């Protein structure tokens, strides 16, 4: 298979790239910059900006399948930036793929694109329509981009979307370092009841889901034109998991929990201050982040198993052990 991976130098994109190369596929990585360490693995690198349609001309020639992993993430930032990268960029890539003869397109979405701010326990894709209101631009942009991808599916161009949830693993560069930094500074406390459960996705499992989805994808296949939740399977209590991770890497236990209501009020005031006065960086807490940290969100994976044979490669407990060990070693604990 000849594959192109956007975001191939990132955490998930590199895992997808490595798994493709390991089984003998030809891989091209598309990014604005260069990733010599990825090229050293055997991937070909091309440069392009998803926001610039002209920069994509000729870059997808001879490609069988596109894995569109790259996106702007985060709980804060200018809405137009999220939309230009995640929505306009996806639109440009879809057009380029179709024009240059690509027949399969796998998009990396997020469960946040259908999270309506309440508990979602053991839900299926059919249980979760796109919400009418989004508390921040990231999930809105992912919802809009996912809808573009699924609408592009037709008899000659097969598309599918995956929604891996809370991807973790050795070297994870965003969520876990952020939690560690806030805990180190005394700014991390459980929010809500503290017993909400979530589905987690070890990075190798998220990557293998992409390969399995691509292998099963073709015009008219069961997964063509559909979106799927992806996790390790089941659910874990979020805050005990975070506490075990923090203590496992040599940090002190978490303090007691705080109620969600007051946190959301404070988060709303912080968001207002940042917007009103143009403050740099991002608020200590946002309403979206508070809701995500206080509610349960885990998913029924039957559709992914039945439609494209999703099978996690690493057990969640083993994935957690590997992650703790890697971060502990990196800290020298």
ZAMARGU-4260 file (C-alpha; in steps of 0.2 Angstrom, whole numbers, plus 5000, padded with zeros to 4 digits):
<rodrens>
0) 5000/5000/5000 | 5006/5018/4996 | 5001/5029/5010 | 5002/5047/5014 | 5001/5053/5032
5) 4998/5071/5037 | 5006/5075/5054 | 5017/5060/5052 | 5030/5068/5064 | 5017/5070/5078
10) 5013/5058/5092 | 4999/5048/5083 | 5005/5052/5066 | 5022/5044/5069 | 5014/5029/5077
15) 5004/5026/5061 | 5019/5029/5050 | 5030/5017/5060 | 5016/5003/5059 | 5014/5006/5040
20) 5033/5005/5037 | 5035/4989/5049 | 5023/4979/5038 | 5031/4985/5021 | 5020/4999/5015
25) 5027/5014/5006 | 5024/5030/5017 | 5025/5048/5012 | 5024/5061/5026 | 5016/5078/5022
30) 5020/5092/5034 | 5025/5111/5034 | 5042/5106/5041 | 5054/5092/5040 | 5056/5077/5052
35) 5073/5069/5049 | 5070/5056/5062 | 5054/5050/5053 | 5063/5050/5036 | 5077/5040/5044
40) 5064/5026/5047 | 5061/5025/5029 | 5047/5037/5025 | 5048/5050/5011 | 5044/5068/5016
45) 5036/5081/5006 | 5032/5099/5012 | 5015/5107/5010 | 5003/5118/5020 | 4985/5111/5021
50) 4978/5129/5021 | 4987/5132/5004 | 4978/5121/4991 | 4992/5125/4978 | 5005/5118/4989
55) 4996/5101/4988 | 4997/5100/4969 | 5007/5084/4964 | 5010/5079/4982 | 4998/5065/4982
60) 5001/5057/4965 | 5002/5038/4966 | 4995/5037/4984 | 4982/5024/4988 | 4976/5030/5004
65) 4978/5046/5014 | 4978/5046/5033 | 4974/5064/5038 | 4980/5064/5056 | 4987/5082/5057
70) 4976/5095/5066 | 4977/5110/5078 | 4972/5104/5095 | 4969/5113/5111 | 4956/5120/5123
75) 4959/5138/5119 | 4964/5149/5104 | 4957/5160/5090 | 4942/5151/5082 | 4947/5156/5064
80) 4964/5148/5066 | 4955/5131/5071 | 4944/5133/5057 | 4957/5137/5044 | 4968/5122/5049
85) 4956/5109/5053 | 4941/5113/5042 | 4948/5122/5027 | 4964/5112/5027 | 4953/5096/5027
90) 4943/5102/5013 | 4959/5106/5003 | 4966/5089/5006 | 4950/5080/5001 | 4950/5090/4985
95) 4968/5086/4981 | 4966/5068/4985 | 4951/5066/4974 | 4960/5076/4960 | 4976/5066/4961
100) 4968/5048/4960 | 4968/5043/4979 | 4953/5031/4982 | 4954/5030/5001 | 4954/5043/5015
105) 4955/5040/5034 | 4952/5055/5045 | 4957/5056/5063 | 4943/5065/5072 | 4939/5066/5091
110) 4924/5060/5102 | 4924/5079/5108 | 4916/5083/5091 | 4900/5075/5098 | 4901/5078/5116
115) 4886/5087/5123 | 4893/5091/5140 | 4884/5077/5149 | 4889/5059/5154 | 4890/5047/5140
120) 4892/5029/5146 | 4894/5014/5134 | 4886/5025/5120 | 4887/5021/5102 | 4890/5032/5087
125) 4871/5032/5084 | 4868/5039/5102 | 4879/5054/5099 | 4873/5067/5086 | 4883/5083/5083
130) 4878/5095/5097 | 4871/5112/5092 | 4883/5122/5103 | 4901/5120/5106 | 4910/5128/5121
135) 4926/5130/5112 | 4933/5130/5094 | 4942/5114/5094 | 4928/5101/5095 | 4918/5113/5083
140) 4931/5112/5070 | 4933/5093/5071 | 4914/5091/5069 | 4914/5102/5054 | 4929/5093/5046
145) 4922/5076/5050 | 4906/5080/5041 | 4916/5086/5026 | 4925/5069/5026 | 4910/5058/5027
150) 4900/5069/5015 | 4914/5066/5002 | 4912/5047/5002 | 4905/5041/4985 | 4907/5026/4973
155) 4925/5031/4968 | 4931/5039/4984 | 4929/5030/5001 | 4931/5039/5017 | 4930/5035/5035
160) 4933/5044/5052 | 4940/5038/5068 | 4937/5045/5085 | 4951/5039/5096 | 4949/5046/5114
165) 4962/5053/5126 | 4977/5045/5117 | 4991/5041/5129 | 5008/5032/5129 | 5027/5034/5131
170) 5032/5051/5124 | 5014/5059/5124 | 5018/5077/5122 | 5002/5086/5128 | 4990/5079/5140
175) 5001/5070/5152 | 5015/5083/5153 | 5002/5096/5156 | 4994/5087/5170 | 5012/5084/5178
180) 5016/5103/5176 | 5000/5109/5184 | 5001/5096/5198 | 5019/5101/5202 | 5013/5119/5203
185) 4999/5114/5215 | 4986/5119/5202 | 4978/5102/5199 | 4963/5095/5208 | 4950/5082/5204
190) 4934/5091/5197 | 4916/5084/5201 | 4913/5068/5210 | 4930/5061/5206 | 4923/5045/5201
195) 4919/5048/5182 | 4924/5035/5170 | 4932/5038/5153 | 4939/5027/5139 | 4957/5029/5135
200) 4967/5024/5119 | 4985/5018/5120 | 4994/5026/5105 | 4998/5009/5097 | 4980/5005/5098
205) 4975/5021/5090 | 4987/5018/5076 | 4982/5000/5072 | 4964/5006/5071 | 4969/5017/5057
210) 4978/5003/5048 | 4963/4991/5050 | 4951/5004/5045 | 4961/5008/5029 | 4963/4990/5025
215) 4944/4987/5026 | 4940/5003/5017 | 4934/5003/4999 | 4919/5011/4989 | 4903/5002/4997
220) 4912/4994/5011 | 4904/4993/5028 | 4915/5007/5036 | 4914/5019/5020 | 4905/5035/5025
225) 4905/5031/5044 | 4913/5037/5060 | 4919/5026/5074 | 4924/5028/5092 | 4941/5020/5096
230) 4948/5016/5114 | 4957/5002/5123 | 4940/4995/5127 | 4930/4998/5143 | 4932/5012/5155
235) 4943/5018/5169 | 4940/5030/5183 | 4948/5045/5177 | 4955/5054/5192 | 4961/5038/5201
240) 4970/5034/5184 | 4978/5051/5184 | 4983/5049/5202 | 4991/5032/5199 | 5000/5040/5185
245) 5006/5054/5195 | 5012/5044/5209 | 5019/5031/5198 | 5031/5044/5190 | 5036/5050/5208
250) 5024/5064/5212 | 5013/5066/5227 | 4995/5061/5228 | 4981/5072/5221 | 4972/5083/5234
255) 4953/5082/5237 | 4940/5086/5223 | 4931/5102/5220 | 4913/5103/5213 | 4910/5106/5195
260) 4898/5121/5197 | 4910/5133/5205 | 4924/5128/5193 | 4914/5131/5178 | 4909/5148/5184
265) 4927/5153/5188 | 4932/5146/5171 | 4919/5157/5162 | 4925/5172/5171 | 4943/5168/5166
270) 4938/5165/5148 | 4929/5182/5148 | 4945/5191/5155 | 4956/5183/5142 | 4945/5188/5128
275) 4941/5205/5135 | 4959/5210/5139 | 4968/5200/5126 | 4978/5191/5139 | 4993/5180/5133
280) 4993/5161/5134 | 4977/5153/5140 | 4966/5153/5155 | 4970/5141/5170 | 4954/5132/5166
285) 4940/5133/5153 | 4922/5127/5153 | 4926/5114/5140 | 4940/5107/5150 | 4931/5107/5166
290) 4916/5098/5159 | 4928/5085/5150 | 4937/5082/5167 | 4921/5080/5177 | 4910/5069/5166
295) 4910/5051/5160 | 4913/5047/5142 | 4917/5030/5136 | 4910/5020/5121 | 4903/5005/5114
300) 4916/4998/5101 | 4905/4985/5093 | 4904/4995/5077 | 4922/4997/5075 | 4925/4978/5078
305) 4911/4972/5067 | 4914/4984/5052 | 4933/4984/5051 | 4939/4972/5063 | 4946/4983/5076
310) 4957/4974/5088 | 4968/4983/5101 | 4986/4978/5100 | 4990/4982/5119 | 4980/4979/5134
315) 4975/4995/5143 | 4984/4990/5159 | 5000/4986/5150 | 4998/5002/5141 | 4997/5011/5157
320) 5012/5002/5164 | 5023/5006/5149 | 5017/5024/5150 | 5021/5026/5168 | 5038/5018/5166
325) 5043/5029/5151 | 5038/5045/5160 | 5047/5039/5176 | 5063/5036/5167 | 5062/5052/5158
330) 5060/5061/5175 | 5074/5051/5182 | 5063/5046/5197
</rodrens>
